[in-house]
Amino acid sequence: MNNTIEIPTKPKRKFVSEDLVIDSWEKIESLFEDLVNREINNTSDLEKWMLNRSELAAVLEEDMAWRYIKMNIDTTDKELGDRFHFWIKEISPKMAPYSHKLNLKLVESSFLNDLDSEKYRIYLRSVKKSIEIYREDNIPLFTEMETKQQEYGTISAKMSIEVDGKKLTMQKASQLLKDPNREKREEVYHKISERRLEDRDKLDILYDELISLRQKIAQNAGFENYRDYMFSALGRFDYTATDCYSFHDAIQQEIVPIITSFEKERKEKLGLENYKIWDTGVDVDGKPPLKPFEGGDILTDKSIECFEKLRPYFGECLSTMKEMKYLDLESKDGKAPGGFMYPLYEIGVPFIYMNAVGSQRDVVTMVHEGGHAVHSFLSRDLEMTEFKSTPSEVAELASMSMELLSMEHWDVFYDNEEELKRAKQEQLEKALEGLPWIAAIDKFQHWIYTTEHTAEQRREQWVKIYSELGNKVIDWNGQEDSLANQWQRQLHLYEVPFYYIEYGMAQLGAIAMWREFILKGEEALDNYMEALKLGYTKSIGEIYETAGIKFDFSAAYVKELADFIKKELSKIN
């Protein structure tokens, strides 16, 4: 492959010292003081000041990012954890008042109106919103909250079970739920469920503490509850809480019946009288789980090949990350659960973190995070750090679209045509199956932060919501505790509250993007790339429009896209 992306080095700094080592607040305080006290005499001074501030933000965010990444890779290393927590406790709280002062200095500048209004429209909108919700009293609460949020990963990372004399992480154990042997699946499910229930009370207490902290933050900022506060903090300029309720209803109305029909068909094919939770992942024809790769290196190389076939530039992005060792993909003891792409705004090359075990799910996670990575590369040359930081509705459009766009070349993972069909069928079904779960988690969060409740009432409410939006074919008799505890699996509830419905909105956008690709081929990919290049310099609706699709989650649009997926599924079967 002729790589057009040079292995990047950090750009020469114009404001922050090249040899800065952040081991104390004093090392960076003078930089903030310079920005606060600097005289601005004209528009050019103001723009230079904004660029200096942006450079400082990139340096600080990247430093923090590496602390977070390394801590997650090895949760058993106390020093790595301490380095991250030092940042949370000693650096972040001291930065917050300065960020507020700098925001005020910007909007109060007599030269503000001389700036290019279109270029800075979205950025200034966010700055003004940050000023509105800032309260000094919340700084220590944020520190406490961020520290507590990390406890979820630490608790989860310690979870493991023993199967056939082998100790397995929860990620590896979950693969056995696809085993054709039903007794084996049941045995493994019970062990997983029992292990999770061991920490139920611990996670309930942690969640209660987080809810209490979050509600205090909201009330300090003048909001009735944390839900309303977060809608403001997340910059949800393009839709309301009421719109979210409409989304939940649209999914219940249009998608749940389709999923129910899928599951009834599965139950029938499996010939089961009682269809249990451990039956939902097994192949209906008794085939073993798909095994698209062995080991993280092969996953990397096959993903590069897949991306290259779709568009050479996409492959180059992953190749660059491989060369720079910006990938950590395999599941191992002590590694925190989950997967993510972390943007590194100064160097402009992101990091992908995963817990791969050789499954088809891992392929999907890799191309998903790879979509985020492509987004990061395409927006890396934008002038300001703030232009590159996109809302989740846009960020997840990049990644979830890639899940579907890359299917065209999944033959790199599967040389067997039947297995390739299985993988594609599974992906299309999951594109719809994921929507009710997303709606359920979001609906749950709305209730949590707008209703006083106990841990027991929370479990009851989850079961109620699940009865509306969850799998209606599964027989939960005997697994009632497991059902009531399902929500604790969702990391987002603990670590990134209210960041989840975006996956649903972006999933609709991704289906629309894939439809465009099927209809228009390379033109659709061009539009996709142009949209991602915008970063966050346009509104969500404008970015979707640039991609050639609509930002729409009405019942009618949900139905239209669901019908399209059903049509494509019929072509595979």
DAWO-V566039 format. One record per backbone hydrogen bond with DSSP energy under -1.0 kcal/mol. CO is the residue of the C=O (numbers start at 1). NH is the residue of the N-H. Records with the same first field share a line. If there is no record, write none. Layout:
# DAWO-V566039
CO = NH  NH
This chain:
# DAWO-V566039
1 = 3
17 = 20
21 = 23
25 = 28  29
28 = 32
29 = 33
30 = 34
31 = 35
32 = 36
33 = 37
34 = 38
42 = 46
43 = 47
44 = 48
45 = 49
46 = 50
47 = 51
48 = 52
49 = 53
50 = 54
51 = 55
52 = 56
53 = 57
54 = 58
55 = 59
56 = 60
57 = 61
58 = 62
59 = 63
60 = 64
61 = 65
62 = 66
63 = 67
64 = 68
65 = 69
66 = 70
67 = 71
68 = 72
69 = 73
70 = 74
72 = 336
74 = 77
77 = 81
78 = 82
79 = 83
80 = 84
81 = 85
82 = 86
83 = 87
84 = 88
85 = 89
86 = 90
87 = 91  92
91 = 95
92 = 96
95 = 99
96 = 100
97 = 101
98 = 102
99 = 103
100 = 104
101 = 105
102 = 106
103 = 107
104 = 108
106 = 109
109 = 112
111 = 114
112 = 115
116 = 120
120 = 124
121 = 125
122 = 126
123 = 127
124 = 128
125 = 129
126 = 130
127 = 131
128 = 132
129 = 133
130 = 134
135 = 138
136 = 139
138 = 142
139 = 143
140 = 144
141 = 145
142 = 146
143 = 147
144 = 148
145 = 149
148 = 151
149 = 152
150 = 154
151 = 155
152 = 156
153 = 157
156 = 159
161 = 168
163 = 166
166 = 163
168 = 161
169 = 173
170 = 174
173 = 176
174 = 177
175 = 178
176 = 179
181 = 185
182 = 186
183 = 187
184 = 188
185 = 189
186 = 190
187 = 191
188 = 192
189 = 193
190 = 194
191 = 195
192 = 196
193 = 197
194 = 198
196 = 199
197 = 200
199 = 203
200 = 204
201 = 205
202 = 206
203 = 207
204 = 208
205 = 209
206 = 210
207 = 211
208 = 212
209 = 213
210 = 214
211 = 215
212 = 216
213 = 217
214 = 218
215 = 219
216 = 220
217 = 221
218 = 223
219 = 222
225 = 229
226 = 230
227 = 231
228 = 232
229 = 233
230 = 234
231 = 236
232 = 235
235 = 237
240 = 244
241 = 245
242 = 246
243 = 247
244 = 248
245 = 249
246 = 250
247 = 251
248 = 252
249 = 253
250 = 254
251 = 255  256
255 = 259
256 = 260
257 = 261
258 = 262
259 = 263
260 = 264
261 = 265
262 = 266
263 = 267
264 = 268
265 = 269
266 = 270
267 = 272
275 = 475
276 = 279
277 = 280
283 = 286
295 = 299
296 = 300
297 = 301
298 = 302
299 = 303
300 = 304
301 = 305
302 = 306
303 = 307
304 = 308
305 = 309
306 = 310
307 = 311
311 = 314  315
312 = 316
313 = 317
314 = 318
315 = 319
316 = 320
317 = 321
318 = 322
319 = 323
320 = 324
321 = 326
322 = 325
326 = 352
328 = 354
329 = 356
332 = 335
334 = 75
340 = 353
342 = 351
344 = 348
351 = 342
352 = 328
353 = 340
356 = 331
359 = 363
360 = 364
361 = 365
362 = 366
363 = 367
364 = 368
365 = 369
366 = 370
367 = 371
368 = 372
369 = 373
370 = 374
371 = 375
372 = 376
373 = 377
374 = 378
375 = 379
379 = 382
384 = 387
385 = 388
387 = 536
388 = 390
391 = 394  395
392 = 396
394 = 398
395 = 399
396 = 400
397 = 401
398 = 402
399 = 403
401 = 405
402 = 406
405 = 408
406 = 409
407 = 410
409 = 412
410 = 413  414
416 = 420
417 = 421
418 = 422
419 = 423
420 = 424
421 = 425
422 = 426
423 = 427
424 = 428
425 = 429
426 = 430
427 = 431
429 = 433
430 = 434
432 = 435
434 = 438
435 = 439
436 = 440
437 = 441
438 = 442
439 = 443
440 = 444
441 = 445
442 = 446
443 = 447
444 = 448
445 = 449
454 = 458
455 = 459
456 = 460
457 = 461
458 = 462
459 = 463
460 = 464
461 = 465
462 = 466
463 = 467
465 = 469
466 = 470
476 = 479
479 = 483
480 = 484
483 = 486
485 = 488
486 = 489
487 = 490
489 = 491
490 = 493
491 = 494  495
492 = 496
496 = 499
498 = 500
500 = 503
501 = 505
502 = 506
503 = 507
504 = 508
505 = 509
506 = 510
507 = 511
508 = 512
509 = 513
510 = 514
511 = 515
512 = 516
513 = 517
514 = 518
515 = 519
516 = 520
517 = 521
520 = 523
521 = 525
522 = 526
523 = 527
524 = 528
525 = 529
526 = 530
527 = 531
528 = 532
529 = 533
532 = 535
534 = 537
539 = 543
540 = 544
541 = 545
542 = 546
543 = 547
544 = 549
545 = 548
550 = 552
554 = 558
555 = 559
556 = 560
557 = 561
558 = 562
559 = 563
560 = 564
561 = 565
562 = 566
563 = 567
564 = 568
565 = 569
566 = 570
568 = 572
569 = 573
